[in-house]
Amino acid sequence: MLTTRFSTCFGLHSPIALAPMAMASGGALTAACADAGTLGLLGGGYGDLVWVQKEHALALSLLQQRSGALSRFGCGFITWRLDEDASALDWLLDQPHTPAALMLSFGDPRPYAARIAQRGIPLICQIQRTQQLSECLEAGASVIVAQGIEAGGHGMNSMDGRSTFSLVPEIADLLQQQSPSTLLLAAGGIADGRGLAAALMLGADGVLIGTRFWATRESLASQAAVNEALNANGDDTARSIIFDILRRKNWPPVFNFRALRNQLHQQWEPRIPELICSPEPAQRAYDAGVAAADFTRAHVTVGEAVGLLHDYPGAAELIARIHQQATTLMLR
Ligand SMILES: Cc1cc2nc3c(=O)[nH]c(=O)nc-3n(C[C@H](O)[C@H](O)[C@H](O)COP(=O)(O)O)c2cc1C
């Protein structure tokens, strides 16, 4: 029932990919997802070489005796950061283990495509608007991830962002015309079997899930942050540049960040120009919040799907549940 082009191509039991979430999709979560029959993408994020080496080694050690699962273990990076430092990508490409896939998000993938193709690694490109599709096809992407504005973490800014429900079928149609062999995953707001079944109906070959996997036992997210998220609902997140300023991240202005709309965020919402001009006092408040694990000031990176989180399961249990629910719904 849930066999799709994506599951067949990557040897998956379920057409699901773990999003390569910076600081959450570490070696343990990536290995658990690969072992449970989905595509496990390590959160290479900003390309911290030491972090990637450590978490990559952990995933490899956990998957040592599991050759089927090893072939479902890949990695993702934030593309614009590679323009500043691509050492983690270069290191990964030199390793004996060939990643199942490399995912690039947030920037032009073309400068990195040849290096990835030389190793025969499928390239996955995450986009937020139809106009980004052509550069990904030029880069030879095997898989496009259509990310709606509901998504947790970074995505297209609120002015230009698109919702998953209309973006996915529109990109499915474009791919059908321009590159029918390129696969499509839906991302943003998918947290259960309903979301998976809906994405398949919209023309996707599978889904890429972040927020729901963020709140699993193998995730690197702190238990305190997860508890905070479990008490929130889909109304409680916002997308803005506030946390990027507080975290001193130099993101290109077209992208911004969805997280829980906590007290510190709300305090700065009407005063963003002031925050840009003079960020230091707010950054100090944020730093203190992080040090104290006080989530009225520290960020909790989740998307609108936070309202669909009601527990803190292991990744394998979660995957089985999503698979089962989607199958039941599709049979119905
Ligand atoms: C905690 C967190 C961290 C993320 N970090 C990254 C990242 O480093 N690179 C990336 O391509 N996407 C990242 N994303 C976005 C995901 O790739 C994906 O688009 C998103 O999680 C899908 O929406 P969902 O959160 O509703 O499942 C992150 C998402 C979350 C929730």
The ligand as an ORCA input file, in Angstrom:
! r2SCAN-3c Opt
* xyz 0 1
  C      14.467     21.413     14.924
  C      14.536     21.602     13.443
  C      15.746     21.828     12.842
  C      15.856     21.926     11.446
  N      17.070     22.067     10.868
  C      17.176     21.976      9.529
  C      18.468     21.937      8.914
  O      19.499     22.032      9.579
  N      18.535     21.783      7.562
  C      17.395     21.659      6.809
  O      17.491     21.467      5.615
  N      16.166     21.737      7.358
  C      16.038     21.867      8.699
  N      14.791     21.899      9.256
  C      13.588     21.888      8.377
  C      13.294     20.488      7.871
  O      14.182     20.130      6.843
  C      11.879     20.307      7.334
  O      11.649     21.128      6.238
  C      10.773     20.593      8.342
  O      11.084     20.066      9.595
  C       9.476     19.994      7.848
  O       8.386     20.476      8.570
  P       7.885     19.853      9.966
  O       8.823     20.405     10.983
  O       6.506     20.363     10.097
  O       7.959     18.359      9.857
  C      14.677     21.836     10.649
  C      13.452     21.622     11.271
  C      13.358     21.506     12.645
  C      12.012     21.256     13.281
*
